[in-house]
Amino acid sequence: MPPSTSYLDYIKDLFSPFGVITIRKMFGGAGVYCDGAIFAITGDDDLWLKVDDVTRAEFEAAGLAPFVVEFANGKGGTMSYYNAPDEIYDDNDVLTRWAELAFGASRRSKKPTKKKARKKAKTK
C-alpha cells in the first residue's frame, strides 16, 4: 500500500530542519530527498534510511532490519536501506543522529558525473 499523503507531509516536516525535503512517488512507495539527494524511502507508512558499508553496522547493532524487496517471480533481495528507529519521531537528538548517518550514506553513494569531452574546433 502506498504511503498516505498525511504521512508523507509528516516526513517532509520531520526532516525539514536539515534542508529542502522533497518526496517523489515511485514503485508504490516514495523516495525522500534532502537537497536533491535520496536518503530514505517510505511505503505503507514505514520509513527506511539509506545505509552503506560505513553505516550498516550501526543499523544492525541497533537491531534495525534491512528493506527487503520480493519480485513477482519469487526472487528478491535487500536494498541499501534499513528501517528507521521509532525514537526518531519523538527525540530530536535521535532524529539528528540517524538522519546524519543516512545523509552521509547518500552523499557517499553519489557517483561523480563525468565531464563531457569538448569537441575540437574545426580549423581550415
Contact map, one row per residue, 1 for C-alpha under 8 A:
1110000000000000000000000001100000000000001100000000000000000000000000000000000000000000000000000000000000000000000000000000
1111000000000000000000000001110000000000001110000000000000000000000000000000000000000000000000000000000000000000000000000000
1111101100000000000000000001110000000000011111000000000000000000000000000000000000000000000000000000000000000000000000000000
0111111100000000000000000000000000000000000110000000000000000000000000000000000000000000000000000000000000000000000000000000
0011111110000000000000000000000000000000000000000000000000000000000000000000000000000000000000000000000000000000000000000000
0001111111000000000000000000000000000000000000000000000000000000000000000000000000000000000000000000000000000000000000000000
0011111111100000000000000000000000000000000010000000000000000000000000000000000000000000000000000000000000000000000000000000
0011111111110000000000100000000000000000000000000000000000000000000000000000000000000000000000000000000000000000000000000000
0000111111111000000000000000000000000000000000000000000000000000000000000000000000000000000000000000000000000000000000000000
0000011111111100000000000000000000000000000000000000000000000000000000000000000000000000000000000000000000000000000000000000
0000001111111110000000000000000000000000000000000000000000000000000000000000000000000000000000000000000000000000000000000000
0000000111111111000011100000000100000000000000000000000000000000000000000000000000000000000000000000000000000000000000000000
0000000011111111100000000000000000000000000000000000000000000000000000000000000000000000000000000000000000000000000000000000
0000000001111111100000000000000000000000000000000000000000000000000000000000000000000000100000000000000000000000000000000000
0000000000111111111010000000000000000000000000000000000000000000000000000000000000000000000000000010000000000000000000000000
0000000000011111111110000000000000000000000000000000000000000000000000000000000000000000000000000000000000000000000000000000
0000000000001111111000000000000000000000000000000000000000000000000000000000000000000000000000000000000000000000000000000000
0000000000000011111100000000000001000000000000000000000000000000000000000000000000000000000000000000000000000000000000000000
0000000000000011111110000000000001100000000000000000000000000000000000000000000000000000000000000000000000000000000000000000
0000000000000001011111000000000011110000000000000000000000000000000000000000000000000000000000000000000000000000000000000000
0000000000010011001111100000000111110000000000000000000000000000000000000000000000000000000000000000000000000000000000000000
0000000000010000000111110000000111110000000000000000000000000000000000000000000000000000000000000000000000000000000000000000
0000000100010000000011111000011110000000000000000000000000000000000000000000000000000000000000000000000000000000000000000000
0000000000000000000001111100011110000000000000000000000000000000000000000000000000000000000000000000000000000000000000000000
0000000000000000000000111111111000000000000000000000000000000000000000000000000000000000000000000000000000000000000000000000
0000000000000000000000011111111000000000000000000000000000000000000000000000000000000000000000000000000000000000000000000000
0000000000000000000000001111110000000000000000000000000000000000000000000000000000000000000000000000000000000000000000000000
1110000000000000000000001111110000000000001000000000000000000000000000000000000000000000000000000000000000000000000000000000
1110000000000000000000001111111000000000111100000000000000000000000000000000000000000000000000000000000000000000000000000000
0110000000000000000000111111111100000000111000000000000000000000000000000000000000000000000000000000000000000000000000000000
0000000000000000000000111100111110000111110000000000000000000000000000000000000000000000000000000000000000000000000000000000
0000000000010000000011110000011111000111110000000000000000000000000000000000000000000000000000000000000000000000000000000000
0000000000000000000111110000001111111111000000000000000000000000000000000000000000000000000000000000000000000000000000000000
0000000000000000011111000000000111111110000000000000000000000000000000000000000000000000000000000000001000000000000000000000
0000000000000000001111000000000011111000000000000000000000000000000000000000000000000000000000000000000000000000000000000000
0000000000000000000111000000000011111100000000000000000000000000000000000000000000000000000000000000000000000000000000000000
0000000000000000000000000000000011111110000000000000000000000000000000000000000000000000000000000000000001100000000000000000
0000000000000000000000000000001111011111100000000000000000000000000000000000000000000000000000000000000001000000000000000000
0000000000000000000000000000001111001111100000001100000000000000000000000000000000000000000000000000011011000000000000000000
0000000000000000000000000000001110000111110000111100000000000000000000000000000010000000000000000000010000000000000000000000
0000000000000000000000000000111100000111111000111100000000000000000000000000000010000000000000000000000000000000000000000000
0010000000000000000000000000111100000001111111110000000000000000000000000000000000000000000000000000000000000000000000000000
1110000000000000000000000001110000000000111111100000000000000000000000000000000000000000000000000000000000000000000000000000
1111000000000000000000000000100000000000011111000000000000000000000000000000000000000000000000000000000000000000000000000000
0111001000000000000000000000000000000000011111100000000000000000000000000000000000000000000000000000000000000000000000000000
0010000000000000000000000000000000000000011111110000000000000000000000000000000000100000000000000000000000000000000000000000
0000000000000000000000000000000000000001111011111000000000000000000000000000000000110000000000000000000000000000000000000000
0000000000000000000000000000000000000001110001111100000000000000011000000000000011110000000000000000000000000000000000000000
0000000000000000000000000000000000000011100000111110000000000000000000000000000011110000000000000110010000000000000000000000
0000000000000000000000000000000000000011100000011111000000000000000000000000000111000000000000000000111011000000000000000000
0000000000000000000000000000000000000000000000001111111100100000000000000000000111000000000000000000110011000000000000000000
0000000000000000000000000000000000000000000000000111111100000000000000000000000100000000000000000000000010001000000000000000
0000000000000000000000000000000000000000000000000011111110000000000000000000000000000000000000000000000000000000000000000000
0000000000000000000000000000000000000000000000000011111110000000000000000000000000000000000000000000000010000000000000000000
0000000000000000000000000000000000000000000000000011111111100000000000000000000000000000000000000000100010000000000000000000
0000000000000000000000000000000000000000000000000011111111110000000000000000000000000000000000000000000000000000000000000000
0000000000000000000000000000000000000000000000000000111111111000000000000000000000000000000000000000000000000000000000000000
0000000000000000000000000000000000000000000000000000001111111100000000000000000000000000000000000000000000000000000000000000
0000000000000000000000000000000000000000000000000010001111111111100000000000000001000000000000000000000000000000000000000000
0000000000000000000000000000000000000000000000000000000111111111100000000000000000000000000000000000000000000000000000000000
0000000000000000000000000000000000000000000000000000000011111111000000000000000000000000000000000000000000000000000000000000
0000000000000000000000000000000000000000000000000000000001111111000000000000000000000000000000000000000000000000000000000000
0000000000000000000000000000000000000000000000000000000000111111100000000000000000000000000000000000000000000000000000000000
0000000000000000000000000000000000000000000000000000000000111111110000000000000001111000000000000000000000000000000000000000
0000000000000000000000000000000000000000000000000000000000110011111000000000000001100000000000000000000000000000000000000000
0000000000000000000000000000000000000000000000010000000000000001111100000000011111100000000000000000000000000000000000000000
0000000000000000000000000000000000000000000000010000000000000000111110000000011111100000000000000000000000000000000000000000
0000000000000000000000000000000000000000000000000000000000000000011111000001111000000000000000000000000000000000000000000000
0000000000000000000000000000000000000000000000000000000000000000001111100001111000000000000000000000000000000000000000000000
0000000000000000000000000000000000000000000000000000000000000000000111110111100000000000000000000000000000000000000000000000
0000000000000000000000000000000000000000000000000000000000000000000011111111000000000000000000000000000000000000000000000000
0000000000000000000000000000000000000000000000000000000000000000000001111110000000000000000000000000000000000000000000000000
0000000000000000000000000000000000000000000000000000000000000000000000111110000000000000000000000000000000000000000000000000
0000000000000000000000000000000000000000000000000000000000000000000001111111000000000000000000000000000000000000000000000000
0000000000000000000000000000000000000000000000000000000000000000000001111111100000000000000000000000000000000000000000000000
0000000000000000000000000000000000000000000000000000000000000000000111100111110000000000000000000000000000000000000000000000
0000000000000000000000000000000000000000000000000000000000000000000111000011111000000000000000000000000000000000000000000000
0000000000000000000000000000000000000000000000000000000000000000011110000001111110000000000000000000000000000000000000000000
0000000000000000000000000000000000000000000000000000000000000000011110000000111110000000000000000000000000000000000000000000
0000000000000000000000000000000000000000000000000111000000000000011000000000011111000000000000000000000000000000000000000000
0000000000000000000000000000000000000001100000011110000000000000011000000000011111100000000000000000000000000000000000000000
0000000000000000000000000000000000000000000000011110000000100001111000000000000111110000000000000000000000000000000000000000
0000000000000000000000000000000000000000000001111000000000000001111000000000000011111000000000000000000000000000000000000000
0000000000000000000000000000000000000000000000111000000000000001000000000000000001111101000000000100000000000000000000000000
0000000000000000000000000000000000000000000000000000000000000001000000000000000000111111000000000000000000000000000000000000
0000000000000000000000000000000000000000000000000000000000000000000000000000000000011111110000000000000000000000000000000000
0000000000000000000000000000000000000000000000000000000000000000000000000000000000001111111001100000000000000000000000000000
0000000000000000000000000000000000000000000000000000000000000000000000000000000000011111111101100100000000000000000000000000
0000000000000100000000000000000000000000000000000000000000000000000000000000000000000111111100100000000000000000000000000000
0000000000000000000000000000000000000000000000000000000000000000000000000000000000000111111100000000000000000000000000000000
0000000000000000000000000000000000000000000000000000000000000000000000000000000000000011111111100000000000000000000000000000
0000000000000000000000000000000000000000000000000000000000000000000000000000000000000001111111110000000000000000000000000000
0000000000000000000000000000000000000000000000000000000000000000000000000000000000000000001111111000000000000000000000000000
0000000000000000000000000000000000000000000000000000000000000000000000000000000000000011001111111100000000000000000000000000
0000000000000000000000000000000000000000000000000000000000000000000000000000000000000011101111111110000000000000000000000000
0000000000000000000000000000000000000000000000000000000000000000000000000000000000000000000111111111000000000000000000000000
0000000000000000000000000000000000000000000000000000000000000000000000000000000000000000000011111111100000000000000000000000
0000000000000000000000000000000000000000000000001000000000000000000000000000000000010001000001111111110000000000000000000000
0000000000000010000000000000000000000000000000001000000000000000000000000000000000000000000000111111111000000000000000000000
0000000000000000000000000000000000000000000000000000000000000000000000000000000000000000000000011111111100000000000000000000
0000000000000000000000000000000000000000000000000110001000000000000000000000000000000000000000001111111110000000000000000000
0000000000000000000000000000000000000011000000001110000000000000000000000000000000000000000000000111111111000000000000000000
0000000000000000000000000000000001000010000000000100000000000000000000000000000000000000000000000011111111100000000000000000
0000000000000000000000000000000000000000000000000000000000000000000000000000000000000000000000000001111111110000000000000000
0000000000000000000000000000000000000010000000000111011000000000000000000000000000000000000000000000111111111000000000000000
0000000000000000000000000000000000001110000000000110000000000000000000000000000000000000000000000000011111111100000000000000
0000000000000000000000000000000000001000000000000000000000000000000000000000000000000000000000000000001111111100000000000000
0000000000000000000000000000000000000000000000000000000000000000000000000000000000000000000000000000000111111110000000000000
0000000000000000000000000000000000000000000000000001000000000000000000000000000000000000000000000000000011111110000000000000
0000000000000000000000000000000000000000000000000000000000000000000000000000000000000000000000000000000001111111000000000000
0000000000000000000000000000000000000000000000000000000000000000000000000000000000000000000000000000000000011111100000000000
0000000000000000000000000000000000000000000000000000000000000000000000000000000000000000000000000000000000000111110000000000
0000000000000000000000000000000000000000000000000000000000000000000000000000000000000000000000000000000000000011111000000000
0000000000000000000000000000000000000000000000000000000000000000000000000000000000000000000000000000000000000001111100000000
0000000000000000000000000000000000000000000000000000000000000000000000000000000000000000000000000000000000000000111110000000
0000000000000000000000000000000000000000000000000000000000000000000000000000000000000000000000000000000000000000011111000000
0000000000000000000000000000000000000000000000000000000000000000000000000000000000000000000000000000000000000000001111100000
0000000000000000000000000000000000000000000000000000000000000000000000000000000000000000000000000000000000000000000111110000
0000000000000000000000000000000000000000000000000000000000000000000000000000000000000000000000000000000000000000000011111000
0000000000000000000000000000000000000000000000000000000000000000000000000000000000000000000000000000000000000000000001111100
0000000000000000000000000000000000000000000000000000000000000000000000000000000000000000000000000000000000000000000000111110
0000000000000000000000000000000000000000000000000000000000000000000000000000000000000000000000000000000000000000000000011111
0000000000000000000000000000000000000000000000000000000000000000000000000000000000000000000000000000000000000000000000001111
0000000000000000000000000000000000000000000000000000000000000000000000000000000000000000000000000000000000000000000000000111
